[in-house]
Amino acid sequence: MRLTVAQALVRFLANQYSERDGVEQRLVPGCFGIFGHGNVAGIAQALLETDALRYHLARNEQGMVHAAVGYAKTRNRLQAMACTASIGPGSTNMVTGAALATINRIPVLLLPSDFFATRVASPVLQELEDPRGFDVSVNDAFRPVSRFFDRITRPEQLPSALLGAMRVLTDPAETGAVTISLPQDVQAEAFDWPDELFDRRVWHVARPVPEPAALARAVEVLRGARRPLLVAGGGVVYSEAGQALLRFAEATGIPVADTHAGKGALAWDHPNSVGGVGATGTPVANALARDADVILGVGTRYSDFTTASRSAFQNPDVRFVNLNVTAFDAAKQSATMLVADARAGLDALTDELHNPATRAAESSDSRVGWSGDMGRWNAVVDRAYHLGHGPLPAQTEVIGALNEVLAPSDVIVQAAGSMPGDLQMLWRASDPKAYHVEYGYSCMGYEIAGALGVKMADPDREVFAVVGDGSYLMMAQEIVTAVSEGIKLNIVIVQNHGFASIGALSESVGSQRFGTAYRFRDPDTGRLDGERLPIDLAANAASLGAEVIRVGTIAEFRDALATSRASTRTTAIHIETDPLAPVPDSDSWWDVPVAQVSALDSTQQARKSYEQHKTTQRTYLNP
C-alpha cells in the first residue's frame, strides 16, 4: 500500500488496541495538534484524509500534552492520546509536558516535527545549527524526558519505531512520554508499505503476579510487624486495585495512608483510612509513620513529599516491603521487593495473611488510640472548612465548600501552589478518580488543560479545575479548546494576588516573601512592593468564552458551585482569598535548603530550624 509516512502512521495508530482483564479499547483514540510548517503537509494532511483518528485543535502545545496526561490518567493508562506540533518552538513547547508525563508514569505519544532529513534546504526556519554534528536537533531535548525516543529519517524505519512505541505505551512498568520525531520532508514522503502494518493489533496489558519466593519474604516481614503502615500510591488506582486494598485492610487491620496519586483508593471514612502521609499529610498518618516498624508501600515511588524528605519513618528498625510493578521503585528504601501488579500482589498478600493466627496488625501498638486520633483530626478539618475567616475567606474554606457541595463522583483537578498541600491534608475522597492532583512535576498551568483531558476521558463526571492566579496566568488557553469542542468544565479561580505557596515557603526559609506578590514597582524602594496590580482574571476567562460568576463570600461561592455544576457551559467562578489565612499543621517537614550565611535575622533563625530538621533524615539502609 503506497502512502506517505504520515498517512501510514495515522492508519497504524487507528488500528491499535489495548486489552486488560478481557476488555479491549482503542489505544490511541485521538490526536491533539497545532499545525505549522513541519507538520501541516504531513500529519495534518494525513488526518484530513481520514476520520479514524479524531483531531482536536489545541491552543498551546504544552497544554495539549497536559490534556493528554489528564486523559490517560483517567483511563488508568490503558489509552494514550497523540500530540503533534510544528518544527522548532511548537515542538519544544511539548518538552515540559513530556517531563510531566514521564515523571508521573503516564503514557502520551508525542509527534514533534523536525528538520529536513535530506538537509537539502538546511538550515530551515527554526532549525538548530549545532557545529558538533548535522544530526542534532532541538528535538534531542526530548531524549532525557521520554521513555522512548526515535527519529524517523527514512520511511523504512517507521514500522520498528511504531512497534517499539506501542510497547512502551502499554507497559505499566516502563510507560511515560513516547516521542517519535518526524522530519518534515520524511512525513510527506511516499513508500510502499506491507499491508500487515495496518492489521488490527491488540496490546495486552499484563498483571504480573508475585514470584513465590519474593511473596514468602514479604509475608515473613509483615507477619513480624508490630506497628505496620500501608502507603497506597498511584499504582493502586491505575491497576484498579481498590477492592483488593479494601480486602487487605479489613483482613489484616493495617492502617492505610495515601499519596496524592493514591488518594481515594480507600475511602476517607473507612476505619482503616488515616489520610495523606508525608510533608503535607495528616498528623495521624505521620504519627503512625514515625513509629512504624514495617512500611508496606503499594504502587508508590516514594517522592520526597511522601517520605517528608526521608524524615517520615523514624523507627530505628523500620523495614520496607514494596509492592510495585516497577522494579526500580520496588527496590527503594532497601526494601523487600515484591515486583507485581498492585491488585495481584495485594490479593496474594491477603490470602497469605488472612489466617487469624498470622494477622499482622491485630495486636499492633499503633492501633491503640487510632480511632480517637482520626476523630480529633476530622474535627480539625471541620473547623478549617468553616473557619469564618475575614474579611477575605481562607483557602481552606474554599476547599471545604468544594468538598461539601461536589458529588462524590465529581473530579477535582489541581497541580501547583499551596492548594495541593492543603488538598492532600484536608480533602475527603470517596472515589479513586475524584481526586486528580498532579504532584509529580507539580506543573503550574496543568489544571485547566488537565481538566479538559479528564472530561474527555470520562464525560459523565463533572470536572472542577481549581487554579490559583499564578497558575492561571501561566496557561488558561485551553478554555478556548473546551468551548470550541463543547466540553463543559467548571473552573474555580482562586485569586490571592501572587504566589501564596512560594510566599509561605519563602517566609519559612527566612526570605520574607520576597518577589512572590503581584505588585507595581515602588519608585521609592525600587522593588516590586507597591500597590496591587489591577488584574481581572474573571474578565480574561470571559474573553476566552467561559461563563463567569464573581463571588466574594463562601456562601456565594457555594451557590456559584451549584449553578456551575448545573450549567451545560464551561463556567469560571472567581473568588479572592487571604494568602495569610491559617492552615492546620501536618506535623511533618520538607527539605528546602536555607542560606548557610546571611545578614538577615529571619534567615539566620530559619537556618537554625533547618539544621535541627536535617538531623531527622534517614538513609533507610536496614536490610
C-alpha positions in Angstrom: 0.0 0.0 0.0 1.5 3.3 -1.1 1.1 6.0 1.5 3.1 8.9 2.9 4.9 8.3 6.2 2.3 10.5 7.9 -0.6 8.7 6.3 0.9 5.3 7.3 1.4 6.5 10.9 -2.2 7.7 11.2 -3.6 4.5 9.7 -1.4 2.4 12.0 -2.5 4.2 15.1 -6.1 3.8 14.2 -5.8 0.0 14.4 -4.0 -0.3 17.8 -5.9 -1.6 20.8 -5.1 -2.3 24.4 -6.5 -5.1 26.5 -6.6 -5.8 30.2 -8.9 -8.3 32.0 -10.6 -9.1 28.7 -11.6 -5.5 28.0 -10.4 -4.1 24.7 -10.3 -0.4 23.7 -8.6 1.9 21.3 -5.1 2.5 22.4 -4.8 5.9 20.7 -8.4 7.3 20.4 -7.4 10.7 19.1 -4.8 13.4 18.4 -4.3 16.9 19.8 -2.4 19.2 17.4 -1.3 22.6 16.4 -0.2 22.8 12.8 2.6 24.9 11.3 5.5 24.3 8.9 6.8 20.9 9.6 3.5 19.1 10.1 0.9 20.9 8.0 1.8 18.9 4.9 2.4 15.7 6.8 0.4 14.8 9.9 -2.3 17.5 9.1 -2.8 16.2 5.6 -3.0 12.6 6.9 -5.6 13.4 9.5 -7.6 15.3 6.9 -7.9 12.1 4.8 -9.5 10.0 7.5 -11.9 10.2 10.4 -10.3 7.1 12.0 -8.3 9.3 14.4 -10.2 12.3 15.7 -8.3 15.6 15.7 -8.6 18.1 18.5 -7.2 21.7 17.9 -5.3 22.8 21.0 -4.2 26.3 21.8 -0.9 25.6 23.5 1.5 22.8 22.8 2.4 22.3 26.5 -1.3 22.4 27.3 -2.3 19.7 24.9 0.3 17.3 26.4 -1.2 18.1 29.8 -4.7 17.3 28.4 -3.3 14.0 27.1 -1.9 13.2 30.5 -5.3 14.0 32.2 -7.0 11.7 29.7 -4.6 8.8 30.1 -4.6 9.1 33.9 -8.3 9.0 34.0 -8.3 5.9 31.7 -5.9 4.1 34.1 -3.1 4.3 31.5 -5.0 2.0 29.1 -5.4 4.7 26.5 -3.0 7.4 25.3 -3.6 10.5 23.2 -1.2 11.6 20.4 0.1 15.2 20.2 1.6 16.7 17.0 3.3 20.1 16.8 5.2 22.1 14.2 9.0 22.3 13.9 11.0 24.3 16.4 9.2 26.2 19.3 6.0 24.3 18.6 7.7 21.0 19.3 9.9 22.1 22.1 6.9 23.6 23.9 5.9 20.0 24.5 9.1 19.1 26.4 7.6 20.3 29.7 4.6 18.1 29.1 6.8 15.2 28.3 8.7 15.6 31.6 5.4 15.7 33.5 4.2 12.5 31.8 7.3 10.6 32.4 7.8 11.7 36.0 4.2 10.6 36.7 4.5 7.4 34.7 1.6 8.4 32.4 1.6 7.3 28.7 1.4 10.0 25.9 2.5 9.8 22.3 4.4 12.9 21.1 4.9 13.6 17.3 7.2 16.6 17.1 8.2 17.8 13.6 11.9 18.1 12.8 14.5 19.3 10.3 14.8 18.1 6.7 16.3 14.6 6.8 17.8 15.2 3.3 19.3 18.5 4.5 18.5 19.9 1.1 17.1 23.1 2.5 19.1 23.4 5.7 19.1 25.4 7.7 15.3 25.7 7.6 13.4 28.2 9.6 13.7 27.4 13.3 16.4 24.7 12.8 19.1 24.5 15.4 22.6 24.5 13.8 25.0 22.6 16.1 28.6 22.7 14.8 29.2 19.3 16.5 27.0 17.5 14.1 24.3 18.0 11.5 22.1 15.3 13.0 21.5 17.3 16.2 18.1 19.0 16.6 16.2 20.8 19.3 14.1 17.7 19.5 17.0 15.9 21.1 15.8 17.7 24.2 13.0 15.1 24.4 15.5 12.3 25.0 16.0 12.6 28.7 12.3 13.2 29.4 11.0 10.4 27.2 10.8 6.7 28.0 11.2 6.0 24.3 12.6 8.3 21.6 13.2 7.7 17.9 13.8 9.9 14.9 12.5 8.7 11.5 15.0 9.7 8.8 13.9 7.1 6.3 10.4 5.5 5.8 11.8 2.0 6.4 12.4 3.0 10.0 8.8 3.7 10.8 7.4 0.1 11.5 10.0 -0.7 14.1 9.7 2.7 15.7 5.9 2.3 15.9 6.0 -1.1 17.4 8.6 0.0 20.0 6.4 3.0 20.8 3.3 0.9 21.4 5.2 -1.5 23.6 6.2 1.3 25.9 2.8 3.0 25.9 1.2 -0.3 27.1 3.9 -1.3 29.6 2.9 -0.2 33.1 6.5 -0.6 34.3 8.1 1.4 31.5 5.5 3.9 30.4 5.7 7.6 30.1 6.3 10.1 27.2 6.9 8.3 23.9 8.4 10.5 21.3 8.7 9.9 17.6 10.5 12.8 15.9 9.3 13.3 12.3 11.5 15.3 9.9 9.1 17.4 7.8 10.3 16.1 4.4 10.0 12.4 5.6 6.4 13.0 6.8 5.4 13.8 3.2 7.5 11.0 1.5 5.6 8.1 -0.1 6.5 4.5 0.4 5.1 1.0 -0.4 4.1 -0.4 3.0 3.3 -4.0 3.7 -0.4 -4.5 4.3 0.4 -6.3 7.6 1.5 -3.0 9.2 -2.1 -1.9 9.2 -3.7 -5.0 10.7 -5.6 -4.7 13.9 -3.2 -5.2 16.8 -4.1 -5.8 20.4 -1.5 -4.9 23.1 -2.1 -7.0 26.2 -1.5 -5.1 29.5 -0.3 -7.7 31.9 -1.0 -8.1 35.6 2.4 -9.6 36.7 1.9 -11.9 39.7 4.3 -12.1 42.6 7.2 -14.5 42.4 6.6 -17.2 45.1 9.9 -16.7 46.9 9.5 -12.9 46.9 6.0 -13.3 48.2 7.2 -15.5 51.0 9.9 -13.0 52.0 7.3 -10.1 52.1 4.9 -12.2 54.1 7.6 -13.0 56.6 8.4 -9.4 57.2 4.7 -8.4 57.5 4.0 -11.2 59.9 6.7 -9.9 62.2 5.4 -6.4 62.3 4.0 -4.8 65.5 3.3 -1.4 64.1 2.8 -1.7 60.3 1.5 1.0 58.0 0.5 0.7 54.3 1.2 3.6 51.9 -1.1 3.5 48.9 0.2 5.2 45.8 -1.0 5.7 42.2 -0.3 2.1 41.3 -3.3 1.1 43.4 -5.6 3.3 41.3 -4.1 2.5 37.9 -4.4 -1.2 38.5 -8.0 -0.8 39.7 -7.0 -2.4 43.0 -9.4 -0.6 45.2 -11.4 -3.7 46.2 -8.2 -5.6 46.7 -6.9 -2.9 49.0 -10.1 -2.9 51.0 -10.0 -6.6 51.4 -6.4 -6.5 52.5 -7.0 -3.7 55.0 -10.0 -5.4 56.6 -8.3 -8.8 56.7 -5.1 -7.5 58.3 -6.2 -4.4 60.2 -3.3 -2.5 58.9 -3.9 1.3 58.7 -3.8 2.8 55.2 -2.2 6.2 54.4 -2.1 7.6 50.8 -0.1 9.7 48.5 -1.5 12.3 46.1 -1.8 9.7 43.3 -3.3 7.1 45.6 -5.9 9.3 47.4 -9.4 7.8 47.2 -8.1 4.2 46.7 -9.6 3.6 50.2 -12.5 5.9 51.1 -11.6 8.6 53.6 -14.2 7.5 56.1 -13.2 3.8 56.2 -12.0 2.8 59.7 -8.5 1.9 58.3 -8.0 5.2 56.4 -5.6 7.6 58.1 -5.2 10.2 55.2 -2.2 11.5 53.4 1.3 10.8 54.6 4.4 13.0 54.5 5.2 16.7 54.2 1.5 17.6 53.5 -0.1 14.6 55.2 -2.3 14.3 58.2 -0.8 14.3 61.7 -2.4 10.9 62.3 -0.8 9.3 59.4 2.5 11.0 60.2 2.5 9.8 63.8 1.9 6.3 62.6 4.7 6.6 60.1 7.1 7.9 62.7 6.6 4.8 64.9 6.0 2.1 62.2 8.3 -0.8 62.2 7.2 -2.0 58.8 6.0 0.1 55.8 4.2 -1.6 53.1 4.4 0.7 50.0 2.0 -0.3 47.3 2.4 1.4 43.9 4.3 4.4 45.3 7.6 5.8 44.0 8.4 7.4 47.4 8.7 11.1 46.4 10.3 13.5 48.8 6.8 14.7 49.9 5.7 11.2 50.7 8.8 10.5 52.8 8.9 14.0 54.2 12.4 14.3 52.6 13.3 11.0 54.3 12.3 12.1 57.7 8.8 10.5 57.9 9.8 7.0 59.1 11.8 7.4 62.4 11.7 3.9 63.9 15.4 2.9 64.0 14.5 -0.7 63.0 12.0 0.3 60.3 11.8 -2.1 57.3 10.1 -1.7 54.0 8.1 -4.1 51.8 7.5 -2.5 48.4 4.8 -3.9 46.1 5.3 -2.3 42.7 5.1 -3.3 39.1 8.4 -1.4 38.5 11.5 -3.0 40.0 13.1 0.4 40.2 10.5 1.6 42.6 10.2 -1.7 44.4 13.9 -1.5 45.4 13.7 1.9 47.1 14.4 2.3 50.8 16.4 -1.0 50.8 13.1 -2.8 50.7 12.0 -6.4 50.5 10.9 -6.3 46.9 7.6 -7.7 45.6 7.5 -6.9 41.8 4.0 -7.4 40.7 0.7 -5.7 39.7 -0.8 -3.9 42.7 -4.1 -5.8 42.5 -2.5 -9.2 42.0 0.1 -8.5 44.7 -2.5 -7.4 47.3 -4.7 -10.4 46.6 -1.7 -12.7 47.1 -0.7 -11.0 50.4 -4.2 -11.1 51.7 -4.5 -14.8 51.0 -1.2 -15.4 52.9 -2.1 -13.2 55.8 -5.8 -13.9 56.1 -5.3 -16.6 58.8 -6.2 -15.0 62.1 -3.2 -16.7 63.7 -0.9 -14.7 61.5 -2.7 -11.3 61.1 -0.1 -8.7 61.1 -1.7 -5.8 62.9 -4.3 -7.2 65.2 -2.1 -6.8 68.2 -0.4 -3.7 66.8 0.5 -1.0 69.3 -0.3 1.6 66.6 -3.9 0.7 66.7 -4.3 2.0 70.3 -6.0 5.4 70.1 -6.0 5.4 66.3 -9.8 5.8 66.0 -9.8 8.6 68.6 -6.9 10.3 66.8 -8.9 10.3 63.5 -12.0 11.6 65.2 -10.0 14.5 66.6 -8.4 15.2 63.2 -11.7 15.2 61.5 -12.9 17.8 63.9 -9.8 19.9 63.0 -10.7 19.5 59.3 -14.3 20.6 60.0 -13.0 23.8 61.7 -10.8 24.5 58.8 -13.7 24.1 56.4 -15.8 26.5 58.4 -13.1 28.9 59.7 -15.2 32.1 59.3 -12.0 34.0 58.3 -12.3 37.6 57.2 -12.6 39.9 55.6 -11.4 37.6 52.8 -12.1 33.9 53.2 -9.4 31.3 53.8 -8.4 28.8 51.1 -9.3 26.0 53.5 -12.9 27.3 53.4 -12.9 27.2 49.6 -11.7 23.6 49.8 -14.4 22.8 52.4 -17.2 24.3 50.3 -15.9 22.3 47.3 -15.7 19.0 49.3 -19.2 19.5 50.7 -21.0 20.7 47.5 -19.4 18.4 45.0 -20.9 14.9 44.4 -18.7 12.0 45.4 -18.0 11.2 41.7 -17.2 14.8 40.7 -13.5 15.3 39.9 -11.2 18.0 41.4 -8.1 18.8 39.3 -5.1 20.6 40.8 -1.4 20.7 40.4 0.6 23.6 41.9 0.9 26.2 44.5 -0.3 25.9 48.1 -3.5 24.1 47.1 -2.1 20.6 46.6 -0.7 20.5 50.1 -4.0 21.7 51.6 -5.9 19.2 49.5 -3.8 16.2 50.5 -4.2 17.1 54.1 -7.9 18.2 54.1 -9.7 16.6 51.1 -12.1 13.8 51.8 -12.1 11.5 48.8 -14.6 8.6 48.4 -13.7 7.7 44.8 -10.3 6.9 43.4 -11.0 9.1 40.3 -12.5 12.0 42.2 -9.1 13.4 43.3 -6.8 14.3 40.3 -3.8 16.2 41.6 -0.7 16.2 39.5 2.1 16.4 42.1 4.9 14.5 40.5 6.0 17.5 38.4 3.6 20.0 40.1 3.4 21.9 36.9 1.8 25.4 37.0 -0.7 25.6 34.2 -1.7 21.9 34.3 -5.1 22.5 35.9 -7.3 23.7 33.1 -5.6 21.6 30.4 -5.6 18.5 32.6 -9.2 19.0 33.4 -10.0 19.1 29.7 -8.4 15.7 29.3 -10.2 14.3 32.3 -13.6 15.4 31.0 -12.8 14.0 27.5 -11.9 10.7 29.1 -15.0 10.5 31.4 -17.8 12.8 30.1 -20.3 11.6 32.7 -18.4 13.2 35.6 -18.4 16.9 36.5 -14.8 18.1 36.5 -13.7 21.1 38.6 -10.3 22.7 37.8 -9.1 24.7 40.8 -6.4 27.1 39.8 -4.6 29.9 41.6 -4.0 33.2 39.9 -0.3 32.3 39.4 -1.1 29.1 37.6 -4.0 30.7 35.7 -1.6 33.3 34.2 0.8 30.5 33.2 -1.8 28.7 31.0 -5.5 29.3 30.5 -5.7 28.9 26.8 -7.4 25.5 26.8 -10.6 27.2 27.9 -10.9 28.1 24.3 -10.4 24.4 23.3 -13.1 23.3 25.8 -15.5 25.9 24.5 -14.8 25.1 20.8 -15.3 21.3 21.5 -18.5 21.8 23.5 -16.8 20.2 26.5 -18.1 21.6 29.8 -15.6 22.4 32.5 -16.0 24.0 36.0 -13.1 26.3 36.7 -12.5 27.8 40.2 -10.1 30.8 40.0 -8.6 31.4 43.5 -7.2 35.0 43.4 -4.6 35.8 46.1 -2.5 38.3 44.1 0.6 36.3 43.7 2.2 33.0 44.6 0.7 32.1 48.0 2.6 28.8 48.2 6.0 30.2 47.4 5.3 33.2 49.7 4.8 30.9 52.6 7.8 28.8 51.7 9.9 32.0 51.3 8.8 33.1 54.7 9.7 29.7 56.2 13.3 29.9 54.8 13.8 33.5 56.0 13.3 35.2 52.6 10.3 37.3 53.8 8.0 36.5 50.8 10.4 38.4 48.5 9.3 38.5 44.9 6.1 36.4 45.5 3.3 39.1 45.2 1.9 40.7 42.1 2.7 44.4 42.7 3.7 47.6 40.9 7.3 48.6 41.2 7.6 51.2 44.0 9.6 54.2 42.7 10.8 54.9 46.3 12.2 51.4 47.1 12.9 50.3 43.5 11.3 47.0 44.4 8.1 45.2 43.4 6.3 46.0 46.6 4.0 48.8 45.5 0.2 48.6 45.1 -1.5 45.5 43.8 -1.8 45.1 40.1 -5.3 45.6 38.7 -5.5 42.1 37.1 -9.0 40.9 36.3 -8.8 37.2 35.7 -12.6 36.9 35.6 -12.7 39.2 32.6 -9.9 37.2 31.0 -11.9 34.0 31.4 -14.9 35.6 29.9 -12.9 36.8 26.9 -11.9 33.2 26.3 -15.5 32.1 26.1 -16.3 31.0 29.6 -19.4 31.9 31.6 -18.2 33.8 34.7 -19.5 34.1 38.2 -17.8 36.6 40.6 -18.3 35.9 44.3 -17.0 37.5 47.5 -18.1 35.2 50.3 -18.1 31.4 50.9 -21.9 31.4 51.0 -21.9 33.0 47.5 -19.2 30.5 46.4 -21.4 27.6 47.5 -24.3 28.9 45.4 -22.0 29.5 42.5 -20.7 25.9 42.6 -24.3 24.6 42.4 -25.0 27.0 39.5 -21.9 26.0 37.6 -22.4 22.3 38.2 -26.0 22.6 36.8 -24.8 24.5 33.7 -24.1 23.0 30.3 -21.4 25.5 29.5 -17.8 26.0 30.7 -18.1 28.2 33.8 -15.5 30.0 35.8 -16.0 31.1 39.4 -13.7 33.9 40.6 -13.1 34.2 44.4 -10.5 36.2 46.3 -8.8 34.6 49.3 -6.4 35.6 52.0 -3.0 34.1 51.4 -2.0 34.5 55.1 -5.0 32.6 56.5 -4.1 29.7 58.8 -3.8 26.1 57.7 -3.6 23.1 60.1 -0.2 21.6 60.7 0.9 18.3 59.2 3.5 17.7 61.9 6.0 17.0 59.2 8.8 18.6 57.2 10.0 19.2 53.7 13.7 19.7 52.9 14.2 23.2 51.2 17.7 24.4 51.9 18.2 27.7 53.7 21.1 30.1 53.1 24.0 28.9 55.3 25.2 32.5 56.0 23.1 35.7 55.9 22.9 39.2 57.4 19.2 38.8 57.9 17.9 37.6 61.3 14.9 35.9 59.6 17.3 33.8 57.5 19.6 33.0 60.5 16.6 31.7 62.5 15.3 29.7 59.6 18.8 28.1 59.2 18.8 27.0 62.8 15.4 25.3 62.4 16.6 23.8 59.1 19.7 22.3 60.8 17.5 20.8 63.5 15.3 19.1 61.0 18.2 17.8 59.0 19.2 15.6 61.9 15.9 13.6 61.4 16.7 12.5 57.9 17.4 8.8 57.5 19.2 6.7 54.9 16.9 3.7 55.2 19.7 1.2 54.8 18.2 -1.5 57.1 18.2 -4.9 55.3 
